[in-house]
Amino acid sequence: MTIEVNPRNASENNLEALERGRAYCAAHHPHLEAALADRYDARLPGFSQSLVEWAYGRHYSRGGVDAKTRQLATIAALTALGGQTAPQLKINIEHSLAVGATEREIVEIIWQMAVYGGLPAAINGLNAAMDVFDAQNEQ
């Protein structure tokens, strides 16, 4: 699901973005907000809603590129940032598979980041991808 966002509409309210984010998540990652709420909201109230509104309602749901391209770009960025991003990288690898990316596309994107983030970052990214692929193959 892609919704065109009018970049001139700076006054868009948070509720509209939250609803758009929830619609995007319902289509691609139906359990995400609940999982975030279970993990974080007791200590940081509203975290899950804020993340869905901001990341998915204002960024992932934008037009211009498809969901798969956006997810592969996210994998590239998280890989280049290095090993400390492994939990987010794994989640975004799962999300990339959910929007149609192949294992081959994912590992090629991670490997490309060896040029920009270094071999250790790429190896950590490949290990994260292999963990996700192995877990999905066990299901």
GIKAQUI-V564026 format. One record per residue. N is the residue number from 1. RES is the residue in one letter. PSI is psi in whole degrees, 0 to 359 (none if undefined). NEAR is the number of other ideal C-beta (glycine too) atoms within 12 Angstrom. Layout:
# GIKAQUI-V564026
n=<N	N>
res=<RES	RES>
psi=<PSI	PSI>
near=<NEAR	NEAR>
This chain:
# GIKAQUI-V564026
n=<1	2	3	4	5	6	7	8	9	10	11	12	13	14	15	16	17	18	19	20	21	22	23	24	25	26	27	28	29	30	31	32	33	34	35	36	37	38	39	40	41	42	43	44	45	46	47	48	49	50	51	52	53	54	55	56	57	58	59	60	61	62	63	64	65	66	67	68	69	70	71	72	73	74	75	76	77	78	79	80	81	82	83	84	85	86	87	88	89	90	91	92	93	94	95	96	97	98	99	100	101	102	103	104	105	106	107	108	109	110	111	112	113	114	115	116	117	118	119	120	121	122	123	124	125	126	127	128	129	130	131	132	133	134	135	136	137	138	139>
res=<M	T	I	E	V	N	P	R	N	A	S	E	N	N	L	E	A	L	E	R	G	R	A	Y	C	A	A	H	H	P	H	L	E	A	A	L	A	D	R	Y	D	A	R	L	P	G	F	S	Q	S	L	V	E	W	A	Y	G	R	H	Y	S	R	G	G	V	D	A	K	T	R	Q	L	A	T	I	A	A	L	T	A	L	G	G	Q	T	A	P	Q	L	K	I	N	I	E	H	S	L	A	V	G	A	T	E	R	E	I	V	E	I	I	W	Q	M	A	V	Y	G	G	L	P	A	A	I	N	G	L	N	A	A	M	D	V	F	D	A	Q	N	E	Q>
psi=<123	131	128	131	131	110	342	350	67	342	7	135	161	327	319	316	321	315	319	318	318	322	317	312	321	324	327	327	69	338	6	308	319	319	319	317	315	323	320	332	334	324	332	80	135	359	310	316	318	316	317	317	312	303	312	325	334	342	297	332	1	157	189	317	155	168	321	314	317	318	319	324	322	317	317	312	313	324	312	330	335	184	334	347	8	316	316	323	315	317	318	335	316	316	324	318	321	333	13	1	148	161	318	314	318	312	329	320	316	315	321	329	350	328	325	325	350	161	318	318	318	318	317	320	318	321	319	316	316	321	315	313	315	317	320	327	336	341	none>
near=<23	23	25	12	22	12	11	7	12	10	9	20	14	18	14	20	31	27	23	32	36	30	24	35	33	20	21	32	32	16	19	30	31	18	19	28	21	14	18	20	19	12	12	14	11	19	21	29	28	23	31	39	31	21	33	38	32	27	26	42	35	25	18	16	17	20	32	25	22	29	36	32	26	36	45	34	24	35	44	29	25	24	24	17	26	27	17	24	39	31	29	40	41	31	35	42	31	25	30	18	33	18	23	15	24	39	30	22	36	43	24	23	35	23	15	19	29	17	19	18	31	31	22	29	43	31	22	36	37	22	21	32	25	15	16	18	11	8	9>
